[in-house]
């Protein structure tokens, strides 16, 4: 029987990285978790490792009907849904002029329209239930545009704006909204960025582990925090610089130079592993 304190979570991108860390930690804490991923085999493997009270479902977050199937599977398996964690995302690296328009579109479709579609679907159900929690795993690039990641940053800017617009619309409802902005995180996505010379700025800050991000997200959910940045100590500086285009351009060469050192260190780690 489900504990009165246990909640049901649907987590996207749960087959690896931050999503997998979240699913594992929540499941081992006695929560009920539906692991959703476009790679069903990866989600199933993680679900099996996480223990009981877990299930896996295939989900291409760009597909509205796939979202409906994922919601239906969650309700069927666990009897409801308390928390949606929108975590899945992709990146296409390179200077904007060198990235195919189709790849820019894929980034927007996945990183912005995908979570948007899930939020709308969950919102309908949460309004019917009378409660729910929408959690967005976004990025510090929602505040800071970076060379070599133009459409990725744009998607995160858009995602943060949409998250808050919906939260404002639902301010008189009983639905909670939390958004978390991780810094660079040790996932395969970061390895992809490390391999591209044009993304040096992504390595300005020290990276964190997927487990660290998962811990931060879980704490934010428990506190029903509105917004959490990682690391909190530098958030004000990042927001201030990102909102000042003139100052940002003045510092760009310096930022890129610092980032190259961090990028080289990441490449060295990748070579050893």
ABEGO torsion letter per residue (X at the ends): XBBAABBBBBBBGAABEAAAAAAAAAAAAGBBBBBBBABAAAAAAAAAAAEBGBBBBBBBAABAAAAAAAAAAAAAAAGEBABBBBABBBBBBEBAAABBAAAAAAAAAAAAAAAAAAAAAAAAAAAAAGBEBBBBBBBAAAABBBBGAAAAAAAAAAAAAAAAAAAAAAAABABBBBBBBBBBBBBAAAAAAAABAAAAAAAABBBBBAAAAAAAAAAAAAAGBABBBOBAAAAAAAAAAAABAAAAAAAAAAAAAAAAAAAAAAAAAAAAX
